[in-house]
């Protein structure tokens, strides 16, 4: 009996090879860089990047858009952080 070759995974309209990893694309937001998917023997597995909890009331995501960090109390929230926060809020619903 001959063993089957590595099986591919279908995610959306694309096929991925066994052991291949990717960031999924979710319309209308685009590529979700904080989520990693991978193919294992024909099954797709996805996981959000785990982040340590921020120990402040207003964390910033400037250095790492996936994980929030505390910022200086006087630092303003820039436009990119506002867009990221809106995307994360919309995607989580």
C-alpha positions, -999 to +999 in steps of 0.1 A: +000+000+000+014+034-010+012+064+013-006+095+001+016+125-006+013+157+014-022+171+013-029+208+005-053+231+023-078+254+007-084+287+024-108+311+006-099+308-031-063+298-026-045+265-020-016+261+004+009+233+005+014+211+036+034+229+062+029+263+044+019+293+066+002+326+057-016+356+070-053+354+060-070+381+040-104+392+052-124+416+030-128+445+034-099+448+059-072+430+038-044+409+052-047+402+089-010+403+100-018+395+136-033+361+126-012+332+113-027+302+095-009+270+085-016+238+067-012+205+084-020+173+064-049+190+046-063+208+076-061+246+081-052+259+115-052+296+125-042+315+156-041+351+166-007+363+179-008+361+217+001+393+235+008+400+272-019+421+288-012+459+288-010+473+323-024+507+314-058+522+305-048+536+271-023+512+254-007+521+221+001+498+192+028+519+174+058+494+178+038+462+172+004+466+156-007+432+170+002+439+206-006+470+227+020+486+249+017+514+274+026+548+261+036+580+278+006+598+293+012+629+271+016+610+238-013+617+214-030+588+196-019+591+160-041+585+130-026+550+122-034+538+157-070+551+153-074+532+120-060+500+135-083+503+166-113+507+143-103+477+123-098+455+153-131+465+168-150+459+136-133+425+130-140+412+166-178+416+162 
